[in-house]
Amino acid sequence: MFNKIHKGKEENMGILSTGNLLFFIAILIANIIQGLTGFAGSLLAMPPAINLQGLITAKVAVNTFGLLSSTILFVQNMKKVDKKEALKIIVLMGAGLVTGIWLTDIFTSDILLKIYAAFIILVALKEMFYKGKLDFNDIALLVIVFVAGIFQGLFVSGGPLLILYVSKKFQNSDEMRGTLGLIWIMMNGSLMVSQIMQGQFTPHNIMITLVGIPAVFIGVAIGSRLVKKLDREKFLKVVYVLLIVSALTLLK
């Protein structure tokens, strides 16, 4: 079904088309913010990517970017992985991921994009107005991990929900980064296999992915340099507003 969505996007003329240039800029900005804040990269990247390239192309590209960045994260912290927690999360998120991929064939694109927009807005509003940690019991946390997998399968955006779980279960930041790196390798890798099997790695989608890869590395590098020069809390307020604005573009 989704292969037919925005099929006109594939008529972009050449790698230097306006749409591809805007896509590069959107991915660059999203990853500068990712480098600055440590989160929100995929959430910020997906709405403009969907508007510019279509849902399928956006998912293929952003998932590939996530696989690259998670591999780097894992390599840097591989000795700190909590294997027991990683296995639990991978099983639950994996079940959610399969469910999310299945749901893309059940619901129309309009319904899914409205759900996604509402999800982004709720995440942004929570971060803007509620700084405390949400208190969930263990059963609720496991459900959240499963739902994170669903959103990963639907929109490559399970991170904000997964953070609710790992922030309660991990105290050591290196251990959390290493474990998250392994989890995202498994989730992004599994989604990539599914995309390949569904024939979504078309020449067009591969080209768009290649357009965005340099923006990922350049953006994270710039963000990492700026992190010591900008007031993180003030900058985050801008990020949350950008998240809401980008979500609203999906409701048009």
C-alpha positions as CSV (number, residue, x, y, z in Angstrom):
1,M,0.0,0.0,0.0
2,F,2.6,2.5,1.1
3,N,4.7,2.0,-2.1
4,K,2.0,4.0,-3.8
5,I,2.1,6.9,-1.4
6,H,3.7,10.1,-2.7
7,K,4.9,8.2,-5.8
8,G,5.3,11.5,-7.5
9,K,8.2,12.2,-5.2
10,E,10.3,9.7,-7.1
11,E,10.2,11.9,-10.1
12,N,12.7,14.3,-8.6
13,M,15.2,15.1,-11.3
14,G,18.7,14.2,-10.3
15,I,20.6,14.1,-7.0
16,L,20.9,18.0,-7.0
17,S,17.2,18.6,-7.2
18,T,15.6,21.2,-4.8
19,G,13.8,18.5,-2.9
20,N,17.0,16.6,-2.3
21,L,18.8,19.8,-1.2
22,L,16.1,20.6,1.2
23,F,16.2,17.0,2.5
24,F,20.0,17.3,3.1
25,I,19.4,20.5,5.0
26,A,16.6,19.0,7.1
27,I,18.8,16.0,8.0
28,L,21.7,18.3,8.8
29,I,19.7,20.4,11.1
30,A,18.1,17.4,12.8
31,N,21.5,15.9,13.5
32,I,23.0,19.2,14.7
33,I,20.3,19.1,17.3
34,Q,20.9,15.4,17.9
35,G,24.6,16.2,18.6
36,L,23.6,19.1,20.9
37,T,20.8,17.3,22.9
38,G,21.5,13.6,22.5
39,F,18.0,13.0,21.3
40,A,15.2,14.2,18.9
41,G,17.2,13.5,15.7
42,S,14.7,11.1,14.2
43,L,11.7,12.9,15.5
44,L,12.8,16.1,13.9
45,A,14.0,14.4,10.7
46,M,11.0,12.4,9.9
47,P,8.3,15.0,9.3
48,P,10.3,17.1,6.7
49,A,11.6,13.8,5.2
50,I,8.0,12.5,4.8
51,N,6.9,15.8,3.2
52,L,9.9,16.0,0.9
53,Q,10.4,12.4,-0.1
54,G,7.3,10.4,1.0
55,L,6.8,8.0,3.9
56,I,8.6,4.9,2.5
57,T,11.7,6.8,1.4
58,A,11.8,8.7,4.7
59,K,11.6,5.5,6.7
60,V,14.3,3.8,4.6
61,A,16.7,6.8,4.9
62,V,16.1,7.6,8.5
63,N,16.3,4.0,9.6
64,T,19.7,3.6,7.8
65,F,20.9,6.8,9.5
66,G,19.9,5.3,12.8
67,L,21.7,2.1,12.1
68,L,24.9,4.0,11.4
69,S,24.7,6.1,14.5
70,S,23.8,3.2,16.8
71,T,26.7,1.2,15.5
72,I,29.1,4.0,16.4
73,L,27.4,4.3,19.9
74,F,27.7,0.5,20.5
75,V,31.4,0.3,19.4
76,Q,32.3,3.2,21.8
77,N,30.6,1.5,24.7
78,M,30.4,-2.2,23.9
79,K,32.1,-3.3,27.1
80,K,29.4,-1.7,29.2
81,V,26.4,-3.6,27.7
82,D,23.9,-5.0,30.2
83,K,23.1,-8.2,28.3
84,K,20.1,-9.2,30.5
85,E,18.3,-5.9,30.0
86,A,19.3,-5.8,26.4
87,L,17.8,-9.2,25.7
88,K,14.5,-8.3,27.5
89,I,14.2,-5.0,25.6
90,I,15.1,-6.6,22.2
91,V,12.4,-9.3,22.7
92,L,9.7,-6.9,23.7
93,M,10.6,-4.2,21.1
94,G,11.1,-6.9,18.5
95,A,7.5,-8.0,19.0
96,G,6.3,-4.4,18.8
97,L,8.4,-3.8,15.7
98,V,6.7,-6.7,13.9
99,T,3.4,-5.3,15.0
100,G,4.2,-1.9,13.7
101,I,5.3,-3.2,10.3
102,W,2.1,-5.2,10.1
103,L,0.0,-2.1,11.0
104,T,1.4,-0.1,8.0
105,D,-0.6,-2.5,5.8
106,I,-3.8,-2.1,7.9
107,F,-4.2,1.6,8.3
108,T,-4.3,4.4,5.7
109,S,-1.4,6.8,5.5
110,D,-3.6,9.7,6.6
111,I,-4.6,7.9,9.8
112,L,-1.0,6.9,10.6
113,L,0.4,10.4,10.0
114,K,-2.2,11.9,12.3
115,I,-1.2,9.4,15.0
116,Y,2.4,10.2,14.5
117,A,1.8,14.0,14.6
118,A,-0.1,13.6,17.9
119,F,2.7,11.4,19.3
120,I,5.4,14.1,18.5
121,I,3.3,16.9,19.9
122,L,2.7,14.9,23.2
123,V,6.4,14.2,23.5
124,A,7.3,17.9,23.0
125,L,4.6,19.2,25.4
126,K,5.7,16.7,28.1
127,E,9.3,17.9,27.8
128,M,8.3,21.5,27.8
129,F,6.0,21.5,30.8
130,Y,6.8,18.4,32.8
131,K,10.5,18.0,33.8
132,G,10.0,15.3,36.4
133,K,10.2,11.6,35.8
134,L,7.0,9.8,35.0
135,D,6.5,7.1,37.6
136,F,5.5,3.7,36.0
137,N,5.4,0.3,37.6
138,D,7.3,-2.6,36.1
139,I,4.4,-3.9,34.1
140,A,3.6,-0.5,32.6
141,L,7.3,-0.1,31.7
142,L,7.2,-3.4,29.8
143,V,4.1,-2.3,27.9
144,I,5.9,1.0,27.1
145,V,8.8,-0.9,25.6
146,F,6.4,-2.9,23.4
147,V,4.7,0.2,22.2
148,A,8.2,1.8,21.5
149,G,8.7,-1.1,19.2
150,I,5.4,-0.4,17.4
151,F,6.4,3.2,16.8
152,Q,9.8,2.1,15.6
153,G,8.2,-0.1,13.0
154,L,5.7,2.5,12.0
155,F,7.8,5.7,12.0
156,V,11.4,4.8,13.1
157,S,10.7,6.8,16.2
158,G,10.5,4.5,19.2
159,G,13.3,6.3,21.1
160,P,11.2,8.8,23.2
161,L,9.2,5.9,24.7
162,L,12.2,3.6,25.2
163,I,13.9,6.4,27.2
164,L,11.1,6.2,29.8
165,Y,12.2,2.6,30.5
166,V,16.0,3.0,30.3
167,S,16.1,6.1,32.4
168,K,14.5,4.1,35.3
169,K,16.5,0.9,34.8
170,F,20.0,2.4,34.2
171,Q,22.1,4.5,36.5
172,N,25.4,4.3,34.6
173,S,25.4,6.5,31.5
174,D,28.1,4.4,29.6
175,E,26.1,1.2,30.4
176,M,23.0,2.8,29.1
177,R,24.6,4.1,25.9
178,G,26.2,0.7,25.2
179,T,23.0,-1.2,25.8
180,L,21.0,1.3,23.7
181,G,23.5,1.0,20.9
182,L,23.0,-2.8,20.8
183,I,19.2,-2.5,20.9
184,W,19.1,0.0,18.1
185,I,21.4,-2.1,16.0
186,M,19.0,-5.0,16.4
187,M,15.8,-2.8,15.8
188,N,17.2,-0.8,12.9
189,G,18.8,-3.8,11.4
190,S,15.6,-5.9,11.6
191,L,13.6,-3.1,10.0
192,M,16.2,-2.7,7.3
193,V,15.9,-6.5,6.5
194,S,12.1,-6.1,6.3
195,Q,12.5,-3.1,4.0
196,I,14.8,-5.0,1.7
197,M,12.5,-8.0,1.6
198,Q,9.6,-5.6,0.7
199,G,11.6,-4.1,-2.2
200,Q,11.8,-0.7,-0.6
201,F,15.6,-0.3,-1.3
202,T,14.9,1.0,-4.8
203,P,17.6,3.0,-6.7
204,H,15.7,6.2,-5.8
205,N,15.6,5.4,-2.1
206,I,19.2,4.4,-2.0
207,M,20.2,7.6,-3.7
208,I,18.2,9.7,-1.2
209,T,19.8,7.8,1.7
210,L,23.2,8.5,0.3
211,V,22.3,12.2,0.0
212,G,21.6,12.3,3.7
213,I,24.5,10.2,5.1
214,P,27.0,13.1,5.0
215,A,24.5,15.4,6.7
216,V,24.3,12.9,9.6
217,F,28.0,12.9,10.3
218,I,28.5,16.6,9.6
219,G,25.4,17.5,11.8
220,V,26.5,15.4,14.8
221,A,30.0,16.8,14.6
222,I,28.8,20.4,14.5
223,G,26.3,19.7,17.3
224,S,29.0,18.1,19.5
225,R,31.2,21.2,19.0
226,L,28.3,23.6,19.8
227,V,27.3,21.8,23.0
228,K,29.8,23.7,25.1
229,K,28.9,27.1,23.7
230,L,25.1,27.1,23.9
231,D,22.7,27.1,26.9
232,R,21.2,23.6,26.6
233,E,18.0,24.4,28.4
234,K,17.2,27.5,26.3
235,F,18.1,25.6,23.2
236,L,15.8,22.7,24.1
237,K,12.8,25.1,24.3
238,V,13.5,25.9,20.6
239,V,13.7,22.2,19.8
240,Y,10.4,21.4,21.4
241,V,8.7,24.3,19.4
242,L,10.3,22.9,16.2
243,L,9.0,19.4,17.0
244,I,5.4,20.8,17.4
245,V,5.7,22.8,14.2
246,S,7.1,19.9,12.2
247,A,4.3,17.7,13.5
248,L,1.7,20.2,12.5
249,T,3.0,20.0,8.9
250,L,1.9,16.3,8.8
251,L,-1.7,17.3,9.5
252,K,-2.2,19.4,6.4
